[in-house]
């Protein structure tokens, strides 16, 4: 008669356990890094969205200044409207709003035009200055972009 010998495995060796732990921690660190990157992108998008909303608000405010001759003539660099130039805390972000006004005369109509460049800048999470700007030409009762 032929006898067979069976050996029983009593669990994994230390090397197998270490390899499994390494693979598990690599996956966990990868997911954590991905979540941090996602949070930074969401914050950056929030800052840009807020800056564009402030820009649109200021452009609308300047458009309403063109409705009256007094409002139009009082418009100058960093002056005009209820939203003042300088530091603005909006949502959880801090922005710096400024605008530059240049007076122009249209030769064909002899009307006075004002070109306005609005700039909004801020520091992002890495302390790098970000900026958006828009140019608009104003005429009394007319706004053109």
C-alpha atoms as a printed R data frame, in Angstrom:
    type eleno elety resid chain resno       x       y       z
1   ATOM     1    CA   UNK     A     1   0.000   0.000   0.000
2   ATOM     2    CA   UNK     A     2   1.116   3.405  -0.871
3   ATOM     3    CA   UNK     A     3   0.896   6.159   1.747
4   ATOM     4    CA   UNK     A     4   0.631   9.791   0.891
5   ATOM     5    CA   UNK     A     5   1.812  12.508   3.134
6   ATOM     6    CA   UNK     A     6  -0.151  15.707   3.294
7   ATOM     7    CA   UNK     A     7   1.192  18.884   4.730
8   ATOM     8    CA   UNK     A     8  -1.146  21.431   6.193
9   ATOM     9    CA   UNK     A     9  -0.706  25.157   5.525
10  ATOM    10    CA   UNK     A    10  -1.237  27.136   8.637
11  ATOM    11    CA   UNK     A    11  -1.426  30.642   7.168
12  ATOM    12    CA   UNK     A    12   0.606  33.100   5.133
13  ATOM    13    CA   UNK     A    13   4.174  33.889   5.747
14  ATOM    14    CA   UNK     A    14   5.386  37.276   6.847
15  ATOM    15    CA   UNK     A    15   6.496  38.213   3.337
16  ATOM    16    CA   UNK     A    16   2.992  37.702   1.899
17  ATOM    17    CA   UNK     A    17   1.475  39.828   4.652
18  ATOM    18    CA   UNK     A    18   3.990  42.636   4.014
19  ATOM    19    CA   UNK     A    19   3.269  42.595   0.268
20  ATOM    20    CA   UNK     A    20  -0.488  42.809   0.904
21  ATOM    21    CA   UNK     A    21  -0.012  45.717   3.330
22  ATOM    22    CA   UNK     A    22   2.192  47.547   0.798
23  ATOM    23    CA   UNK     A    23  -0.414  47.154  -1.942
24  ATOM    24    CA   UNK     A    24  -3.194  48.320   0.371
25  ATOM    25    CA   UNK     A    25  -1.324  51.430   1.605
26  ATOM    26    CA   UNK     A    26  -0.315  52.342  -1.961
27  ATOM    27    CA   UNK     A    27  -3.986  52.356  -2.972
28  ATOM    28    CA   UNK     A    28  -5.001  54.380   0.099
29  ATOM    29    CA   UNK     A    29  -2.281  57.009  -0.488
30  ATOM    30    CA   UNK     A    30  -3.259  57.230  -4.153
31  ATOM    31    CA   UNK     A    31  -6.900  57.886  -3.291
32  ATOM    32    CA   UNK     A    32  -5.903  60.461  -0.661
33  ATOM    33    CA   UNK     A    33  -3.700  62.317  -3.160
34  ATOM    34    CA   UNK     A    34  -6.494  62.290  -5.714
35  ATOM    35    CA   UNK     A    35  -8.944  63.765  -3.191
36  ATOM    36    CA   UNK     A    36  -6.486  66.545  -2.278
37  ATOM    37    CA   UNK     A    37  -6.017  67.422  -5.951
38  ATOM    38    CA   UNK     A    38  -9.782  67.449  -6.426
39  ATOM    39    CA   UNK     A    39 -10.206  69.815  -3.450
40  ATOM    40    CA   UNK     A    40  -7.608  72.221  -4.882
41  ATOM    41    CA   UNK     A    41  -9.328  72.240  -8.283
42  ATOM    42    CA   UNK     A    42 -12.731  72.895  -6.688
43  ATOM    43    CA   UNK     A    43 -11.276  75.817  -4.697
44  ATOM    44    CA   UNK     A    44  -9.639  77.274  -7.811
45  ATOM    45    CA   UNK     A    45 -12.871  76.998  -9.794
46  ATOM    46    CA   UNK     A    46 -14.756  78.650  -6.942
47  ATOM    47    CA   UNK     A    47 -12.322  81.579  -6.984
48  ATOM    48    CA   UNK     A    48 -12.641  82.052 -10.748
49  ATOM    49    CA   UNK     A    49 -16.441  81.796 -10.607
50  ATOM    50    CA   UNK     A    50 -16.585  84.381  -7.830
51  ATOM    51    CA   UNK     A    51 -14.197  86.722  -9.674
52  ATOM    52    CA   UNK     A    52 -16.308  86.532 -12.845
53  ATOM    53    CA   UNK     A    53 -19.447  87.239 -10.798
54  ATOM    54    CA   UNK     A    54 -17.800  90.345  -9.307
55  ATOM    55    CA   UNK     A    55 -16.702  91.445 -12.779
56  ATOM    56    CA   UNK     A    56 -20.216  91.028 -14.163
57  ATOM    57    CA   UNK     A    57 -21.671  92.971 -11.231
58  ATOM    58    CA   UNK     A    58 -19.261  95.865 -11.812
59  ATOM    59    CA   UNK     A    59 -19.939  95.885 -15.562
60  ATOM    60    CA   UNK     A    60 -23.687  96.085 -14.909
61  ATOM    61    CA   UNK     A    61 -23.117  98.867 -12.425
62  ATOM    62    CA   UNK     A    62 -21.102 100.830 -15.000
63  ATOM    63    CA   UNK     A    63 -23.817 100.240 -17.587
64  ATOM    64    CA   UNK     A    64 -26.347 101.871 -15.274
65  ATOM    65    CA   UNK     A    65 -24.002 104.858 -14.839
66  ATOM    66    CA   UNK     A    66 -24.349 105.583 -18.566
67  ATOM    67    CA   UNK     A    67 -28.067 106.248 -18.085
68  ATOM    68    CA   UNK     A    68 -27.393 109.719 -16.655
69  ATOM    69    CA   UNK     A    69 -24.960 112.411 -17.791
70  ATOM    70    CA   UNK     A    70 -23.875 113.031 -14.184
71  ATOM    71    CA   UNK     A    71 -23.078 109.358 -13.618
72  ATOM    72    CA   UNK     A    72 -21.242 109.129 -16.920
73  ATOM    73    CA   UNK     A    73 -19.112 112.222 -16.327
74  ATOM    74    CA   UNK     A    74 -18.270 111.203 -12.760
75  ATOM    75    CA   UNK     A    75 -16.902 107.853 -13.941
76  ATOM    76    CA   UNK     A    76 -13.116 107.870 -13.656
77  ATOM    77    CA   UNK     A    77 -10.327 105.529 -12.606
78  ATOM    78    CA   UNK     A    78 -11.416 103.523  -9.540
79  ATOM    79    CA   UNK     A    79 -14.346 105.943  -8.981
80  ATOM    80    CA   UNK     A    80 -17.968 105.357  -9.858
81  ATOM    81    CA   UNK     A    81 -20.789 103.123  -8.725
82  ATOM    82    CA   UNK     A    82 -21.585 101.701  -5.329
83  ATOM    83    CA   UNK     A    83 -18.973  98.908  -5.429
84  ATOM    84    CA   UNK     A    84 -15.726 100.654  -4.617
85  ATOM    85    CA   UNK     A    85 -12.281  99.696  -5.800
86  ATOM    86    CA   UNK     A    86  -9.883  97.905  -3.504
87  ATOM    87    CA   UNK     A    87 -10.054  94.776  -1.412
88  ATOM    88    CA   UNK     A    88 -13.319  92.852  -1.489
89  ATOM    89    CA   UNK     A    89 -14.091  89.895   0.745
90  ATOM    90    CA   UNK     A    90 -16.611  87.742  -1.090
91  ATOM    91    CA   UNK     A    91 -17.641  84.242  -0.085
92  ATOM    92    CA   UNK     A    92 -14.451  82.891   1.521
93  ATOM    93    CA   UNK     A    93 -12.090  84.610  -0.905
94  ATOM    94    CA   UNK     A    94 -10.407  88.022  -0.944
95  ATOM    95    CA   UNK     A    95 -10.131  89.925  -4.224
96  ATOM    96    CA   UNK     A    96  -8.680  93.226  -5.349
97  ATOM    97    CA   UNK     A    97 -10.916  95.172  -7.764
98  ATOM    98    CA   UNK     A    98  -9.680  98.074  -9.881
99  ATOM    99    CA   UNK     A    99 -10.603  99.775 -13.124
100 ATOM   100    CA   UNK     A   100  -8.873 102.198 -15.431
101 ATOM   101    CA   UNK     A   101 -10.880 104.759 -17.417
102 ATOM   102    CA   UNK     A   102  -9.583 106.328 -20.640
103 ATOM   103    CA   UNK     A   103 -11.568 109.106 -22.349
104 ATOM   104    CA   UNK     A   104 -11.847 108.814 -26.114
105 ATOM   105    CA   UNK     A   105 -13.573 110.919 -28.764
106 ATOM   106    CA   UNK     A   106 -15.220 109.231 -31.729
107 ATOM   107    CA   UNK     A   107 -14.317 111.314 -34.773
108 ATOM   108    CA   UNK     A   108 -17.307 110.165 -36.809
109 ATOM   109    CA   UNK     A   109 -19.938 111.133 -34.223
110 ATOM   110    CA   UNK     A   110 -17.970 113.677 -32.127
111 ATOM   111    CA   UNK     A   111 -19.257 111.925 -29.011
112 ATOM   112    CA   UNK     A   112 -17.241 111.311 -25.900
113 ATOM   113    CA   UNK     A   113 -16.509 107.654 -25.200
114 ATOM   114    CA   UNK     A   114 -14.950 106.128 -22.133
115 ATOM   115    CA   UNK     A   115 -12.968 102.945 -22.350
116 ATOM   116    CA   UNK     A   116 -12.964 101.023 -19.071
117 ATOM   117    CA   UNK     A   117 -10.651  98.152 -18.223
118 ATOM   118    CA   UNK     A   118 -11.753  96.260 -15.129
119 ATOM   119    CA   UNK     A   119  -9.226  94.030 -13.365
120 ATOM   120    CA   UNK     A   120  -9.780  91.595 -10.546
121 ATOM   121    CA   UNK     A   121  -6.830  89.811  -8.988
122 ATOM   122    CA   UNK     A   122  -6.356  87.511  -6.031
123 ATOM   123    CA   UNK     A   123  -3.864  85.121  -4.475
124 ATOM   124    CA   UNK     A   124  -4.606  81.439  -4.888
125 ATOM   125    CA   UNK     A   125  -3.816  78.773  -2.296
126 ATOM   126    CA   UNK     A   126  -0.182  78.592  -3.436
127 ATOM   127    CA   UNK     A   127   0.199  82.425  -3.159
128 ATOM   128    CA   UNK     A   128   0.369  82.870  -6.934
129 ATOM   129    CA   UNK     A   129  -1.413  85.984  -8.236
130 ATOM   130    CA   UNK     A   130  -4.357  85.220 -10.513
131 ATOM   131    CA   UNK     A   131  -6.101  87.891 -12.585
132 ATOM   132    CA   UNK     A   132  -9.022  88.363 -14.941
133 ATOM   133    CA   UNK     A   133  -9.806  91.535 -16.867
134 ATOM   134    CA   UNK     A   134 -12.378  92.951 -19.248
135 ATOM   135    CA   UNK     A   135 -12.407  95.962 -21.573
136 ATOM   136    CA   UNK     A   136 -15.619  97.872 -22.206
137 ATOM   137    CA   UNK     A   137 -16.324 101.021 -24.208
138 ATOM   138    CA   UNK     A   138 -19.035 103.257 -22.769
139 ATOM   139    CA   UNK     A   139 -21.016 106.001 -24.404
140 ATOM   140    CA   UNK     A   140 -23.870 107.828 -22.698
141 ATOM   141    CA   UNK     A   141 -26.960 105.560 -23.011
142 ATOM   142    CA   UNK     A   142 -24.938 102.846 -24.816
143 ATOM   143    CA   UNK     A   143 -22.663 100.049 -23.661
144 ATOM   144    CA   UNK     A   144 -20.618  98.022 -26.114
145 ATOM   145    CA   UNK     A   145 -18.132  95.225 -25.561
